[in-house]
Amino acid sequence: MSERSRTVRVAAAGDLHCTRASKGRIEPLLARMAERADILCLCGDLTDYGLREEAIVLAAELATVGKKPVLCVLGNHDYESGQVEQVHEVLSEAGAVLLCGESYETHGVGFAGTKGFCGGFGRFALEPWGETPLKAFVQEALDEALKLEKALSRLRAEQRIALLHYAPIVETVEGEPAELFPFLGSSRLEEPINRFPVAAVFHGHAHAGSLEGKTSKDIPVYNVSVPAFQRRCPGEDEFRVVELAVAG
């Protein structure tokens, strides 16, 4: 690191699954993240059933991080009850930055985020052929990849991070039943990441997946699902911290 560089620490976790009964349960995790990092990232499934009441509980838990930036993407659970706009509003009012195809810069680090979608990986990825519902399913994956591409293309910071809920590579879903792989992510998300390189990719969703892997261009990908940490690293911190050297 040069004399004019400084270290920025980014902590990421996913799949908090906050419920109405989660008061006081998530705060210790967020406090530990805030102690170890300058920026916090939450990678989807912030709530369990996508209810406004659950978001209110999580918003109160977020108070423990003080003024440290909290960047979030939504997950499939956050859409379950059709209250995603209310969830978004409550968490935004609590100071969190929700990325749904947007980019954001803080502490000299640029973030691009979106939920992502499923569809499978590599030669096993679903193609938009056949019935109309299947074409619509694949189109959703394409649309989410395009959102990520646009967000990445807008970043000008030297250090950049991509936030997702669904996995962009198969390596970090390994450990899950193979039958579930098509529903855990899409390699279409990998394409814009390779085109607009980032220092790291964080995602959740794969509760039994592996904790890390790399894209075909050797970009680090981290599965930061809290249940995955609990399975693979019991008794250790349930989040990932990445250190970045930034100018200044």
C-alpha positions as CSV (number, residue, x, y, z in Angstrom):
1,M,0.0,0.0,0.0
2,S,1.4,3.4,-0.9
3,E,1.9,6.2,1.6
4,R,-1.1,8.0,0.2
5,S,-3.4,5.0,0.5
6,R,-5.7,4.0,3.3
7,T,-7.5,0.8,4.2
8,V,-11.2,0.6,4.0
9,R,-12.9,-2.5,5.5
10,V,-16.1,-3.8,4.2
11,A,-18.2,-6.4,6.1
12,A,-20.9,-8.4,4.4
13,A,-23.7,-10.8,5.6
14,G,-26.8,-12.1,4.0
15,D,-30.0,-14.0,4.9
16,L,-30.8,-12.3,8.2
17,H,-34.5,-13.4,7.8
18,C,-35.7,-10.9,10.3
19,T,-39.1,-11.7,11.8
20,R,-41.5,-9.9,14.2
21,A,-39.8,-11.9,17.0
22,S,-36.2,-10.9,16.0
23,K,-35.9,-8.0,18.4
24,G,-32.4,-8.1,20.0
25,R,-31.3,-11.1,18.0
26,I,-29.8,-9.4,14.9
27,E,-28.3,-6.4,16.8
28,P,-25.2,-8.4,18.1
29,L,-24.3,-9.5,14.6
30,L,-24.6,-6.0,13.2
31,A,-22.6,-4.6,16.2
32,R,-19.7,-7.0,15.5
33,M,-19.8,-6.1,11.8
34,A,-19.6,-2.4,12.7
35,E,-16.7,-3.0,15.1
36,R,-14.6,-4.6,12.4
37,A,-15.6,-2.6,9.3
38,D,-16.1,0.9,7.9
39,I,-19.0,-0.2,5.6
40,L,-21.7,-2.8,6.1
41,C,-23.3,-4.8,3.3
42,L,-26.5,-6.9,3.7
43,C,-27.1,-9.3,0.8
44,G,-30.8,-10.0,0.7
45,D,-33.5,-11.9,2.6
46,L,-33.4,-9.1,5.0
47,T,-36.8,-10.1,6.2
48,D,-38.4,-13.5,6.5
49,Y,-41.8,-12.9,4.8
50,G,-41.3,-9.5,3.3
51,L,-43.5,-7.8,5.8
52,R,-43.4,-4.1,6.7
53,E,-43.5,-5.1,10.4
54,E,-40.4,-7.2,10.0
55,A,-38.6,-4.3,8.3
56,I,-39.5,-2.1,11.3
57,V,-37.8,-4.6,13.6
58,L,-34.7,-4.7,11.4
59,A,-34.6,-0.9,11.2
60,A,-34.5,-0.8,15.0
61,E,-31.7,-3.3,15.0
62,L,-29.7,-1.2,12.5
63,A,-29.5,1.6,15.0
64,T,-26.5,-0.2,16.6
65,V,-24.2,0.6,13.7
66,G,-24.4,4.3,14.3
67,K,-23.5,6.4,11.3
68,K,-21.6,3.7,9.4
69,P,-22.9,3.2,5.8
70,V,-25.2,0.2,5.4
71,L,-25.8,-1.0,1.8
72,C,-28.4,-3.6,1.0
73,V,-29.9,-5.6,-1.8
74,L,-33.2,-7.4,-1.5
75,G,-33.8,-11.1,-1.7
76,N,-36.6,-13.4,-2.7
77,H,-38.0,-13.5,0.8
78,D,-38.4,-9.7,0.8
79,Y,-40.8,-10.1,-2.1
80,E,-43.0,-12.8,-0.6
81,S,-45.9,-10.7,0.8
82,G,-46.1,-8.1,-2.0
83,Q,-44.9,-5.4,0.5
84,V,-41.5,-4.8,-1.1
85,E,-42.0,-1.1,-1.5
86,Q,-42.9,-0.7,2.2
87,V,-39.9,-2.8,3.2
88,H,-37.7,-0.5,1.0
89,E,-39.2,2.6,2.5
90,V,-38.8,1.5,6.1
91,L,-35.2,0.5,5.7
92,S,-34.3,3.6,3.7
93,E,-35.8,5.8,6.4
94,A,-33.6,4.0,8.9
95,G,-30.6,5.2,6.8
96,A,-29.8,2.0,4.8
97,V,-29.0,2.4,1.1
98,L,-31.0,-0.1,-1.0
99,L,-29.5,-1.0,-4.4
100,C,-32.0,-2.3,-6.9
101,G,-29.9,-1.8,-10.1
102,E,-28.2,1.3,-8.8
103,S,-24.6,2.3,-7.9
104,Y,-23.3,4.1,-4.8
105,E,-20.0,5.3,-3.6
106,T,-18.8,5.8,-0.1
107,H,-15.4,5.9,1.6
108,G,-13.8,5.8,-1.9
109,V,-15.4,2.4,-2.7
110,G,-18.0,2.0,-5.4
111,F,-20.9,-0.4,-5.0
112,A,-23.2,-1.9,-7.7
113,G,-26.1,-4.0,-6.5
114,T,-29.2,-5.8,-7.5
115,K,-31.2,-8.9,-6.4
116,G,-30.2,-11.1,-9.3
117,F,-32.3,-14.1,-10.2
118,C,-32.0,-17.8,-10.8
119,G,-31.8,-19.9,-14.0
120,G,-28.7,-22.1,-13.6
121,F,-25.1,-22.0,-14.6
122,G,-22.9,-22.6,-17.7
123,R,-24.2,-25.1,-20.2
124,F,-27.0,-26.0,-17.8
125,A,-28.5,-22.5,-17.8
126,L,-32.1,-22.3,-19.0
127,E,-32.6,-20.8,-22.4
128,P,-35.5,-18.6,-23.6
129,W,-37.1,-21.3,-25.7
130,G,-40.5,-22.9,-25.7
131,E,-43.4,-21.9,-23.5
132,T,-44.2,-18.3,-22.8
133,P,-43.8,-18.7,-19.0
134,L,-40.3,-20.2,-19.4
135,K,-39.3,-17.3,-21.7
136,A,-40.5,-14.9,-19.0
137,F,-38.5,-16.7,-16.4
138,V,-35.3,-16.5,-18.4
139,Q,-36.1,-12.9,-19.3
140,E,-36.1,-12.0,-15.6
141,A,-32.5,-13.3,-15.2
142,L,-31.5,-11.3,-18.3
143,D,-33.1,-8.2,-16.9
144,E,-31.3,-8.6,-13.6
145,A,-28.0,-9.1,-15.3
146,L,-28.6,-5.9,-17.3
147,K,-29.4,-4.0,-14.1
148,L,-26.0,-5.1,-12.7
149,E,-24.2,-4.2,-15.9
150,K,-25.6,-0.7,-15.9
151,A,-24.8,-0.2,-12.3
152,L,-21.2,-1.4,-12.7
153,S,-20.7,0.7,-15.8
154,R,-21.6,3.9,-13.8
155,L,-18.9,3.3,-11.2
156,R,-15.8,5.4,-11.4
157,A,-14.1,4.5,-8.1
158,E,-10.9,2.5,-8.4
159,Q,-12.1,-0.1,-5.9
160,R,-15.5,-1.6,-6.7
161,I,-17.8,-4.3,-5.2
162,A,-20.8,-6.0,-6.5
163,L,-23.7,-6.9,-4.2
164,L,-26.2,-9.7,-5.1
165,H,-28.6,-12.0,-3.4
166,Y,-28.4,-14.8,-6.0
167,A,-25.1,-16.4,-6.9
168,P,-23.3,-15.6,-10.1
169,I,-21.1,-18.7,-10.1
170,V,-21.8,-22.4,-9.4
171,E,-18.9,-22.8,-7.0
172,T,-20.5,-21.0,-4.1
173,V,-23.7,-23.0,-4.3
174,E,-21.9,-26.3,-4.1
175,G,-22.9,-28.1,-1.0
176,E,-26.6,-27.5,-1.8
177,P,-28.6,-30.4,-3.4
178,A,-27.7,-30.4,-7.1
179,E,-31.4,-30.2,-7.9
180,L,-31.5,-26.7,-6.4
181,F,-28.7,-25.2,-8.3
182,P,-30.9,-23.7,-11.0
183,F,-32.9,-21.8,-8.3
184,L,-29.8,-20.5,-6.5
185,G,-28.3,-18.2,-9.1
186,S,-27.4,-17.6,-12.7
187,S,-24.2,-17.4,-14.6
188,R,-25.7,-14.6,-16.6
189,L,-24.8,-12.4,-13.6
190,E,-21.1,-13.4,-14.0
191,E,-20.9,-11.9,-17.5
192,P,-21.1,-8.2,-16.4
193,I,-18.8,-8.8,-13.4
194,N,-16.1,-10.1,-15.7
195,R,-16.7,-7.2,-18.1
196,F,-16.5,-4.5,-15.4
197,P,-14.0,-6.1,-12.9
198,V,-14.6,-5.6,-9.2
199,A,-12.5,-6.3,-6.1
200,A,-15.1,-8.7,-4.7
201,V,-18.6,-10.0,-5.2
202,F,-20.9,-10.7,-2.2
203,H,-24.1,-12.8,-2.4
204,G,-26.4,-14.8,-0.1
205,H,-29.2,-17.2,-0.7
206,A,-27.2,-20.4,-0.7
207,H,-27.7,-21.5,3.0
208,A,-25.7,-24.7,2.5
209,G,-23.3,-23.4,-0.2
210,S,-19.6,-23.0,-0.1
211,L,-18.2,-19.7,1.2
212,E,-16.0,-18.6,-1.6
213,G,-15.1,-19.1,-5.3
214,K,-13.9,-17.2,-8.3
215,T,-15.4,-16.1,-11.6
216,S,-13.8,-17.3,-14.9
217,K,-11.7,-14.1,-14.7
218,D,-10.5,-14.9,-11.2
219,I,-12.7,-12.3,-9.4
220,P,-13.3,-13.4,-5.8
221,V,-17.0,-14.3,-5.1
222,Y,-18.1,-14.7,-1.4
223,N,-21.2,-16.4,-0.2
224,V,-22.0,-14.4,2.9
225,S,-25.2,-16.2,3.9
226,V,-25.4,-16.3,7.7
227,P,-26.7,-19.9,7.7
228,A,-23.8,-21.0,5.5
229,F,-21.3,-19.5,8.0
230,Q,-23.2,-21.3,10.8
231,R,-22.9,-24.6,9.0
232,R,-19.3,-24.3,7.9
233,C,-17.7,-22.1,10.6
234,P,-19.7,-22.7,13.8
235,G,-18.7,-20.4,16.6
236,E,-16.9,-17.9,14.3
237,D,-18.1,-14.6,13.0
238,E,-21.1,-15.0,10.6
239,F,-19.9,-12.4,8.1
240,R,-17.0,-11.7,5.7
241,V,-14.6,-8.8,6.0
242,V,-12.7,-7.6,2.9
243,E,-9.9,-5.0,3.2
244,L,-9.5,-2.5,0.3
245,A,-6.7,0.0,-0.3
246,V,-8.1,3.3,-1.5
247,A,-6.5,6.6,-2.4
248,G,-6.3,9.2,0.3
